[in-house]
């Protein structure tokens, strides 16, 4: 999976948001607020990654359990997939 280049991450008031650009604005006209781990995952998705690769990066960086990371990442990805910000 990989992030959709029709979404950009920008800092806004000390937080990070994803906003659509180009043709994607016609499909989704909102913004998505990211916390620090969301920002980390979005940056990881600049390149095509599997769920296991994302979970390993998360577990290594934040010193959390690999299996729990996978579950948490799936929860994070669900709404991003629904708006096509992340493409499988």
Order of alpha helices (4+ residues) and beta strands (2+ residues): beta-beta-beta-beta-alpha-alpha-alpha-beta
